[in-house]
Structure formats: structure tokens, C-alpha cells
Amino acid sequence: MFRKKTQIEPSRNSVFWSHEQWQYTGSSYQRLSQLPKHILELVADAEVASMVVALDENSLDPDCDKEKFFQDLKVILGRLMNFESRRGQDDDSSDEEQNKYAVSLHKHGGVEILVRILMQPSLFPPFTSGRSETDTDLRIKAMVLEILIKMTPTTVGDQVTMCIMDQEDVLSYMFTLLAHQKTFINACQLIEDMLQSKKILLDLNKIKNIQTLIQCLQDEQLANFCRILAVAISDLDIYDNKSSLFAQNKQKRSKGFINVRDINQELLLSIPELLPRLVNLAVSKQYTPRYPGMQSELDCWMEWIENQMAEEQCDNPVEDEMDMFVGGITAPTTAGSPMQLQQGLKITEELVQRVEVVYVLGLFLLGKHRKKVQRKLAELKLAPGLSDLFDQFIWKCQVGRYSSRHRMRGHNAACECSPEVALKIQFLRLVHSFCDHSDYKHLLLSKSELNEVKRINAKAGTLQLPNLDNVNKVLMCRGSKGLLTKIVDVMKKEPTTSTFRFWLARAIESYLRGSTSYCDQVFLMRRGLLQHVASNIVEHEISQKEILQSSFDLLGELIKFNIEAFKTFDTIFTTDEKFEKFISTVNRKLVDSNMFIRSLILSLEHFRAEDEGQKVDYAKRDSKLLKYIGDFRNQLDYLYRLISIIDVQNLTQENVSCLNTTLVFLMFANRKNQLGRYLQALKDEKEGMLEVNGSVQFMTNFRDLLLFWQDHYLHKDKDCSALEKSSRISFDYWKQTVATLVSNESTNECAIAHYFERLPCERTF
């Protein structure tokens, strides 16, 4: 970064002399600050060039006027900020001036100088040198970070990121700035921006003293740090292809592939106080803003804004706020105005921090340590904490149609926009992940509700749950209603088109998912959930794919193996018209409804296997759903269509369930020695449509899908217990059936190869 003292500096007075010297020594001009002043005046963008020279000279002078230094940085920051109202701007040109300034600043070497300023006076003052930086130093560095943040979204953003990321010591030093009150917000923002732009998952082990750093962060700083953790342990950033399971499997099996997410999770979970602190931050902080008598959360926010504006109108600051300076929330309101702590930025930052904390807790529940994290979060009383936090949310259904005083400009009355939308969504995602195949899901009940579930369970016969007496009541929700019931109550009242219906349904479905629980199903049916979900599908034309899919998934979990649920269903669709409309929706949205179809066939075969006359008779003669799914032609139609809509290349986490649903049909056929009948019927179905060659392609595609299934589910790192628990079919039988279907024995009528004219080339995945 600095040349040796013995090296001859180029002359600042004579370009000719410097050029001649270069011919002998190889030493020439390397920075603008070395140019003679009369030459510097000729440089394009002279204003930017002179500012870069001033920064360069001050950065090399330990005795420089740091107040003047700060003001120079403030001028640069002002040129990179757009103070005009977004509403009155042309989107294509609104940031053009800021972009031009950023390009010029980068062209004249400003970024390298800013990085040098950032790194002075030492690399790791909190941990190695024993010398702490002064408040003045930290304010200057906060300004540098803010300037770099403003440059990252410009056309030179990639070059700025490369300049920083290519130097490991710079990135590590930026992490130490997370522990300082004046720089922690800016440093976190810049690191997050760089990680996302590089699209490379950061191995936290490469950051020096990372565990010590995390332990020394104050609560507010730790909450802010979750923005980086969200990138570091996200399941979305592991693979190059974010959707294709085939591409992801190929990458996982490739040589040298390292699951950085799991590595980062192990490192973080080794810090004993991390999860307790995150839970406390997520559920214990006071929720703001709230005002008595205001039903709408948007009204509360607008009231806060109006109060704050009234306060600020009475203040007329003439100097920069230095004592309370915090980078990221201390900012000018207009070009050249004093730097002041902006309360609007402060409260927004606090809300964002809570969102990130809740999001990170959910991410910890997605890795290979899920069971361990579920247990730890249960012990930390996450369930009652979330239940109390839920009480502070205001939902659309709780606001009268015309009661809200405010509406976002350009938004209609049905709009749900508010600063709290993201928090509600991440909250429901956390509930979903906490309950998913969890031994602690009953903590979402209150004590009285648990007693009700126990009474139902006592009459469940062979469907009884064995461990309800082991639920730790100290860790349960407080009051008469637990979190589960509160979520159900809100879902039943939310508008059909509500953004939150998907997440509400997912949270409840995850509670039911896993080993089917009769007592939990009945508990929810008593609260009208089955009738609400089924009726909502028929009575409203649900256009949002996510809402429809989550509704069908929840409906499937509610009725699976439960004869009482099927009887309730018959009381809902009392006319053929309603039933046909429901089935029409099922058939029209097959990817969305396939889990519901799977629940139907699983339940039918379960009732038949129980060999209880009353249930079998009901399934054969009375139940509309069970009679429908028991018809061979309907089963064949579903098989044909489920196989046709997927292939190996387009398989995703969303539609791979279609493949498993086809296997459920065929496993029961295999048990009855009818597998050959189903395969022949599938081949005949295609040929019956005058597509003789199409039948070979269809069967080839099906076999390819099953070969992929073996590669996907039989790998050593895959946990397949969920398939076994949800279907009550041993995973060995899943494997056995697939092995039979993909067998090369062309003489075996239970093998797909039997229906080829010749066996296609073997594929490897």
C-alpha cells in the first residue's frame, strides 16, 4: 500500500522531469495526488479529482484535520444520495447523477483510497493491538462505509465489491467494525450487499476471531448481525441452480462440493449463548409502534410518523450530531444539511432487525441439526414467547372495512402493505419449521387444550398417541388459547385473497405433518377448520397458486386416515354440484392438489386394511371422496396425468411430490398383485390415443423418473423417515417397489422394461 522511503517520488512540479526519471528508475505517477496542480486542473471531472486528491493526502497524514476530513466525506456522500421524492421522479433517470458521480469517483481511484482510510490505523484493534479507535476515527469510517454502500448498486458496484472482497484482511476487518456502535449498521449492510452480489456462500471459519466477535456483540449489534447470518446459513445459496433437483443432486455428488451452510451452522451452534440470545431478541423486545384505540397497524405507523414530523419541525439543527452519531441512521435530510439521527431510520432498522432474527431462527431449523435445534428452542420457551408476540399483531380480519384512517398511496382498500408484513411472514415460517416433524409441537397448545387433546386421544383406539403425558407444561403457551388456536382463528377470518393465508395454512399443516395424529385432527375439526378450508375452495375462485396448494395440503393432513373427517366432508358438500365443483378444482390444479389425492388413496387402503365392516362399507357405499378415488379409471387417470406433467429435468421441490403420489398408487397395486395391470393400462391409455410411439416415450419418462428417485432418496445424506411416517408404509417397501419397476427384466410384467419394444440405454444420475 505504501512505497519504500528509498524510492524516488515523481516530481509535483515538472511532468518532464518525472517522465525522464521514469525512464531511468521505472518510478512514475501512480496517484492523482502526485500530479502537478496545473495538470490536475486539466483532468476531466476536476471537482471529483480534487476531492480524491484531498482524501488521498489526508489519508496519509496522521495529523490531518479530521473534522475537515469528515466534512469532505460528507460532501461525497451527499453527491451519492438522492434527496428528491420518488413519487415525482422518472424512474429511469432518478439516480443518473448519482451513478455518474460514482463512476467518476471509481475512475479516479477513489475506492482504493476509501478502503485505505477504512483500514487505518490498524487491522484488528479490538483483538490484537490493544488500541481502541477514537469516536472520531469511527465516525470517519462509518462515512466511508456509507459511501461504499451507496456505490454498490451503481454500474461500478461489481468493481467496488471486487476491490474489497479480493482482500481477506479487509473483509475480516470489516467484521470487527460490527462490534462498534458507530459502525455496526453500515458495516453489516455493506458486508450483506457484497455477499449477495458475489453469490458465494461465505465460510464463517475464514473470518478471524469470528466466535469471539459474536460473543462480544451487544443485543442490538447481534440482531443486526443476523442480516449476515441469514446469507451465511441460507438453504437457497448452496446450489448454483435454485430449483432443479436434478441439477442440485448432480452438484452435491460432484467432487469438491462442500456444504458451507452446514459448516456455518455447526460453527454458530457451538456458541452456547447464541440461540438463547436470539430467542430473547425475537420475542421479548417491546413491539412498536402501538397506540390505544387504533385498529390498523398502518394507522399506528402513520400516527408515529405524524408525531415525529411534528417534533422535527420544531427542531432546526445547524450542526452535525456527533455524540449520538450512528452510521446508517445518522444522515442528512437534504443536500448539505446537518447529519442528524433520523428516528424514521432508527425504528425501521429495529423492525428489520427483529425480522432478521426470526428469519435466522427459522434457518437453523432447516439444516441437519434440526432436531437438536427444535429441542433447544422448546427448552428456551419459544412457543409461549411466540404466542405472546402473536397477540401484538393486527390482522386484516381484525380491522373494519372502512375503519383505517390511512391507505398507501395508489393502493386499494384490500391492500395489506405495512412495515410489519415481512415480520408476520417470517414469524409463521418459524412456527412451520418448529412444528415440522417435531416432538415438541404440542407446546403450541395451552394446558387446557392439551387436556382436551388427551381426552380425544383416550378414545382414539389404535390411533392413540403414546407420549402426550410427557409434554412439559412449563414450556407450553399461557392462557386459555395456545398459539395454534390463535393461528386457526385468524385464518378462518382472513380474506380469501389475503397474502397471509398461505403462511397460516402452512403453519397449521406442519403441526399435523408427520405421523398422523387422530386427536390433533379432531381438535382442529372441532374449531371448524375442515369446514372452513373445504368450503373456501368451492365458494371462491382461488387464483393464487400458493394459497390453493397450501389449502389442499392442509385439507389432506386433516382427513388422512380419519373416518370422522370424511363424514364431516360429506356434510359440507351435500349436493352433487358442490362435490363436482370441488373435484373439478382438484383435477384442474393437479400439482397443487396431489398431496390431497395421496391422502385419499392412503386413507382408502387404510380403511380396507383395518377390515372393520362399518368403515369398509362406508368407504365403498357412502363416502363420496372414497368412492371416487376407489374407481380404477379415476386412479388410472391420475397416474397418467401425474407422470405426464413431470420429467427429470423439471423436477423441483414443489412438484417432486407428484412422483411420490404415483408411487403410493402403485405400491398398493403391488400389494394386491395388480402392478402389471396398472402398467399395461397406462401403456394402453397412450396407445388408445393413437400415440403408439408416445407410449414408449411415456414409459421411458416414468422409468427415468424412478431412476432419479433412487438417486435422490437412497443417498446416504437423505433422511427418508418423513415418507414412511406420513404414509404408514415402510421405506423398505418404497425401495422394493421402485426396484421392481426399474428392473431390467423385460419378461417381468411388473417392470416398466416389459412394456418397451427394446430397453432404452441405461441412464445414470
Salt bridges, closest charged atoms under 4 A:
GLU9 OE1 - ARG3 NH2 2.64
ASP45 OD2 - LYS107 NZ 3.93
GLU47 OE2 - ARG79 NH1 2.86
ASP56 OD2 - ARG31 NE 2.64
ASP56 OD1 - ARG116 NH1 2.67
GLU57 OE2 - ARG12 NH1 3.18
ASP72 OD1 - LYS68 NZ 2.90
ASP95 OD2 - ARG86 NH1 3.34
GLU96 OE2 - LYS100 NZ 3.62
GLU133 OE2 - LYS141 NZ 2.45
ASP137 OD1 - LYS66 NZ 2.65
GLU146 OE2 - LYS150 NZ 2.51
GLU192 OE1 - ARG227 NE 3.09
ASP219 OD1 - ARG277 NH2 2.98
ASP262 OD1 - ARG261 NE 3.55
GLU266 OE2 - LYS368 NZ 3.05
GLU266 OE2 - HIS369 NE2 3.73
GLU297 OE1 - LYS424 NZ 2.87
ASP299 OD1 - HIS406 ND1 3.06
GLU303 OE1 - ARG405 NH1 3.44
GLU306 OE1 - ARG405 NH2 3.86
GLU306 OE2 - HIS406 NE2 3.34
ASP320 OD1 - LYS74 NZ 2.82
GLU349 OE2 - ARG227 NH1 3.35
GLU350 OE2 - LYS346 NZ 2.81
GLU379 OE2 - ARG375 NH1 3.33
ASP388 OD2 - ARG478 NH2 2.39
ASP391 OD1 - LYS486 NZ 2.99
GLU420 OE1 - ARG290 NH2 2.76
ASP436 OD2 - ARG370 NH1 3.92
ASP436 OD1 - HIS437 ND1 2.87
ASP436 OD1 - ARG513 NH1 3.17
GLU452 OE2 - ARG526 NH1 3.21
GLU452 OE1 - ARG527 NH2 2.79
ASP469 OD1 - LYS454 NZ 3.32
ASP489 OD2 - LYS481 NZ 2.83
GLU509 OE1 - ARG506 NH1 3.62
GLU509 OE2 - ARG513 NH2 2.93
ASP520 OD2 - LYS441 NZ 3.82
ASP520 OD2 - HIS442 NE2 3.08
GLU541 OE2 - LYS581 NZ 3.93
GLU541 OE1 - ARG588 NH2 3.96
GLU557 OE2 - LYS560 NZ 3.49
ASP592 OD1 - LYS545 NZ 2.58
GLU605 OE2 - ARG608 NH1 3.12
GLU605 OE2 - LYS672 NZ 2.84
GLU610 OE2 - HIS606 NE2 3.40
GLU610 OE1 - LYS615 NZ 2.92
ASP617 OD2 - ARG621 NH2 3.75
ASP637 OD2 - ARG641 NH1 3.65
GLU654 OE2 - LYS545 NZ 2.91
GLU685 OE1 - ARG633 NH2 3.27
GLU687 OE2 - LYS683 NZ 2.60
GLU691 OE1 - LYS686 NZ 3.25
ASP704 OD2 - ARG763 NE 3.01
ASP711 OD2 - ARG253 NH2 3.76
ASP717 OD1 - HIS715 ND1 2.67
ASP732 OD1 - LYS735 NZ 3.42
GLU762 OE1 - ARG703 NH2 3.63
